[in-house]
Amino acid sequence: MGGIMVSMGSEQHHASIESTHVTVMDSSALVFTWDADARIEVRNLGGEVVIEANAAGLRTLAGHLLVLAGDGVSDRAHLHLEDSNGLEDGSVGLVLERSDEE
């Protein structure tokens, strides 16, 4: 469960990619990329959680999920998103985690 997240700053390999986050799990690296204009907000409304995002934010989240679903990714690999790390200010934290257990 002990992933390490490292922000790699602004990458300019493609105009739509703003930054790359690398999470190291069990000595393997997972690379998460962000669309430049991504806006993602997560709200807890008591009985439900709302993830509100623009198109770039939805593409970013979809990409994160595809990274976690990739071949060779270990069980319990995860990514923490918080208002200071990828989410809009005031958002509640969100953890995307792979679980291959039944």
C-alpha positions in Angstrom: 0.0 0.0 0.0 3.0 2.3 0.3 3.1 4.1 -3.1 5.4 7.1 -3.6 4.2 9.9 -5.8 6.6 12.2 -7.5 5.5 15.2 -9.5 7.6 15.6 -12.6 6.5 19.2 -13.4 5.4 20.5 -16.7 6.1 18.2 -19.6 5.9 19.6 -23.2 6.0 16.3 -25.2 2.5 16.9 -26.4 0.5 20.1 -26.3 -2.4 18.6 -24.3 -0.2 17.1 -21.5 0.5 19.4 -18.6 2.3 17.2 -16.2 3.2 13.6 -15.4 3.0 11.9 -12.0 5.0 8.7 -11.4 3.9 6.4 -8.7 6.4 3.7 -7.6 4.8 0.5 -6.4 6.9 -2.5 -5.5 9.9 -1.2 -7.6 7.8 -0.7 -10.7 6.8 2.8 -12.0 3.3 3.8 -13.1 3.1 7.0 -15.2 0.0 9.1 -14.8 -0.4 12.0 -17.3 -2.7 15.0 -17.1 -4.4 16.9 -19.9 -3.4 20.6 -19.7 -6.9 22.0 -19.0 -8.1 19.2 -16.7 -10.5 20.3 -14.0 -11.7 17.6 -11.6 -13.7 18.2 -8.4 -14.9 15.6 -6.0 -17.7 16.3 -3.5 -19.1 14.1 -0.8 -22.9 14.7 -0.6 -23.4 12.3 2.3 -25.0 9.3 0.6 -23.1 9.7 -2.7 -19.9 11.0 -4.1 -20.0 13.3 -7.1 -17.0 13.6 -9.5 -17.5 16.6 -11.7 -15.0 17.2 -14.5 -14.6 19.0 -17.8 -13.8 16.9 -20.9 -10.0 17.2 -20.2 -10.6 16.0 -16.7 -12.6 13.0 -17.7 -9.9 12.0 -20.2 -7.3 12.4 -17.5 -9.3 10.2 -15.1 -9.9 7.6 -17.8 -6.2 7.5 -18.5 -5.4 7.0 -14.8 -7.8 4.1 -14.7 -6.3 2.5 -17.8 -2.8 2.8 -16.3 -4.1 0.9 -13.2 -5.8 -1.7 -15.3 -2.7 -2.4 -17.4 -1.0 -5.7 -17.7 1.6 -6.3 -15.0 0.3 -3.7 -12.6 0.3 -5.2 -9.1 -2.7 -5.7 -6.9 -3.2 -2.7 -4.6 -1.5 -0.2 -6.9 -3.2 3.1 -6.3 -3.1 6.8 -6.9 -4.1 9.5 -4.4 -5.8 12.6 -5.7 -6.4 15.5 -3.3 -7.2 19.2 -3.6 -3.5 20.0 -3.4 -2.7 17.2 -5.9 -4.8 17.1 -9.0 -8.2 18.1 -7.8 -9.9 21.5 -7.5 -9.6 23.3 -4.2 -12.2 22.1 -1.6 -12.5 18.6 -3.1 -12.5 15.6 -0.9 -9.7 13.1 -1.5 -10.1 10.3 -4.0 -8.1 7.1 -4.2 -8.1 5.1 -7.4 -6.9 1.6 -6.4 -6.6 -1.7 -8.3 -8.0 -4.7 -6.4 -7.8 -8.1 -8.1 -9.2 -9.9 -5.1 -12.7 -11.4 -5.4 
